[in-house]
Amino acid sequence: MARSWINPAKNGEGWTVFWYDPDGKQRQQTLNLKQDADAVRAKIQRELDLGVFGGVRLSKESLASVFERWATTRGVENSSVKQYRTILNRSIIPFFGSRSIAAIKLSDVQEWIAWMTATYSYKESTLQFRLNILRSVFTWAVEGELIGRNPCKEAKLPGSRAKARRVQKAEVIVPKLEDVLAIINESSARYRGMLWLMVGCGFRLGEAMGISRDRIDFKAKMITVDRQVAGDRDTGTGKYGGQQLRHIKWRDEDDHGRQVPLPDTVALALRRHLKQYGTWGPDFLLFSNITRTGFLYPEYWYQKIWMPALAGAKVAYFRSHGLRHFYASALLAQGVPMTEVSAWLGHSSVSVTEQYYAHLMPDAPDRGRQAIDAALAPALPAVEDEESPVEEVA
């Protein structure tokens, strides 16, 4: 049982209450009157005896254990569970160890952020992501009445969120058109259609792997995106790695997916692929592994398809996700509304699209001025007839 006691203050003025906090550290508070000190000590001892201290319930369960339950009991996709466990094993357990979740304070969270920065040299965007995850874990624990407050709530990162967003934008690499065409030309003919889907329809890699013949409407020039191939099937060993075809992770089973315009260039590439290679499997997918016996693994894709294509095209390395960035930037450069671009990309909100791609619209102010001038054109003669000249401001 936690202990608390009172001794006369060292300077002879007042009384000092001592106790051990949930971390096992000795704390103290000095008061002028003995009766006040007795009241404080009684309150502290009562809270410690009840398993509550400072309004916080003192759960003995470790942060690592709560993190694991948070990751696996909320019905999230296996791919998310895999990512959460990676964060747990790399960033949580090495620092917090077996400490109880109730023992974690704001100062501990700040030390954890500093530790990640010193140990892994994480960028601001990565630190923000890790902090958001831990904040969610503590929020879940508060809602489950394991603890009474979230120590992550007031945690601060070394840099500002604005700086983190600037770093994130700087990471958006948009390849040049000539590089994109060279890469496609140098790629394996069997998987060239995947590249066209990524650059011409904004597909993610897993979405391109999961496209089936019935999702392509050549007549209407539209393509439905509602499934992806992901390496998150439970293999029975407690680890996730088996490939499976499933609905994209944020979509409900009864959601029909997003509709994306099918450009003629991409349609031609897909028709050529279907003529040469057909489909495979019970879902009539367009792309499989090289032996046509199963799904295509991302590791194989990068090592055997993407990297050789980059080398053949003599293009500096960038992730194949850059083809999706090319798609978004091309649409925005042509004045396609952000709302439509966001819908075609499958972003959860327009704000996500703005966060990544708003800086790729340098001519937006010009289009804005032209649009307003066109709308206000009838008022232009009245403005020109004004007697008072417009003064220039230095």
Sequence and secondary structure as in RCSB ss.txt:
>XXXX:A:sequence
MARSWINPAKNGEGWTVFWYDPDGKQRQQTLNLKQDADAVRAKIQRELDLGVFGGVRLSKESLASVFERWATTRG
VENSSVKQYRTILNRSIIPFFGSRSIAAIKLSDVQEWIAWMTATYSYKESTLQFRLNILRSVFTWAVEGELIGRN
PCKEAKLPGSRAKARRVQKAEVIVPKLEDVLAIINESSARYRGMLWLMVGCGFRLGEAMGISRDRIDFKAKMITV
DRQVAGDRDTGTGKYGGQQLRHIKWRDEDDHGRQVPLPDTVALALRRHLKQYGTWGPDFLLFSNITRTGFLYPEY
WYQKIWMPALAGAKVAYFRSHGLRHFYASALLAQGVPMTEVSAWLGHSSVSVTEQYYAHLMPDAPDRGRQAIDAA
LAPALPAVEDEESPVEEVA
>XXXX:A:secstr
   EEEEE TTSSSEEEEEE TTS EEEEEESSHHHHHHHHHHHHHHHHHTEETTEE   SBHHHHHHHHHHSS 
  HHHHHHHHHHIIIIIHHHHTT BGGG  HHHHHHHHHHHHHHH   HHHHHHHHHHHHHHHHHHHHTTS S  
TTTT   SS HHHHHHHHHHT     HHHHHHHHHHS GGGHHHHHHHHHH   HHHHHT BGGGEETTTTEEEE
 EEEEEEEE SSS EEEEEEEE TTS TT   EEEE  HHHHHHHHHHHHHH  BTTTTBS   TTSSS   HHH
IIIIIIHHHHHHHT     TTHHHHHHHHHHHHTT  HHHHHHHHT SSHHHHHHHHGGG TTHHHHHHHHHHHH
TGGGHHHHHT SS      
